[in-house]
């Protein structure tokens, strides 16, 4: 009897379902790599491809693309879970209304980035997700609330997001858990920059997919207006949102292929990199070569790229939006700037360009912050502790 009781009380298997869209794809890879080795047998990883073929209906040419993508995710989730009734819990890093029955049919946890009120706070950048019809938007909000209430609990990456879940979806604080995000310290290690000569160019790095929303235009404006000359700027982004003059400088950009080029003659010290994926060795090399990380984002819930920069020992400058202020102690582990404020951005960049000791001091503090708080090992331990305590 004691043996049976011990078996029943042992933590069970967990299915981790990730929609492999932008953002969550990197977390899907990093969660697997950082999962506690002594519990690896418990974890089952399911990547839900939006573009891969699902059932017969999803392959019909008349079906709108958005519906097809959502149906693919639902079909793959149902197929993967059809014979997994013995799993103890599910973790859904995909918030899709059609998954409600799957969520309700298991001891499930949702990973939520945004709610309607939080998207409105960051207007106009997420307006397309809210829709232009208020009645339709209210209906979608009620359906999302219903989806989240079907789960045993909700995980968010910030107190900011947790407050939105409680307010918009009517969940009690006991069911909403903050698991602060982190960098994968196995990949993003500290770099000794003390030997870099003060006479060389200070390398600034920006990594942000949606160029405009991430503040790329603001950074290019700074590059054109600044009187400083001792810098080089690398921008890693997606090509679709680049200004036309930038695209003219780069020339044809093959889809899904890597391209790097400078913006001469207009901005010869700016180099743009497209097609560089999450955890790519080239991306890690760019972080290692940088001296400052700058992401003057206009709207974001959090910033994994900023944490990866901090993990390599870079001082970061990042927009003070969403839950990002919870990641950075302003002036100690990085610098927060007002979104869309060129004067604030210039002041922060100018101070770091002029002072290598400030860069090292802030960068060292940033790395220690990641080692203590903002790493995926700690995030996974926090998530597992909640799931296992609620068996």
Secondary structure, DSSP 8 states (H G I E B T S, - for coil): -HHHHHHHHS---EEEEEE-STTHHHHHHHHHHHS-GGGGGGEEEEEE-SSS--STGGG-TTS-HHHHHHHHHHHHHHHHHTT-TT-SEEEEE---GGGHHHHHTS-EEEE----HHHHHHTTTTTHHHH-S-HHHHHHHHHHHHHHHHTSSEEEESSHHHHHHHHHHH---GGGEEE----B-TTTS-----TTS-TTS-EEEEEE-SSTTTTTHHHHHHHHHH----SEEEEEEE-GGGS-HHHHHHH----TTS-EEEEETTTEEEEEEEES--TT-HHHHHHHHH-SEEEE--SS-S--HHHHHHHHTT-EEEEE--TTGGGT--BTTTBEEE-TT-HHHHHHHHHHHHH-HHHHHHHHHHHHHHHHHTSBHHHHHHHHHHHHHHT-
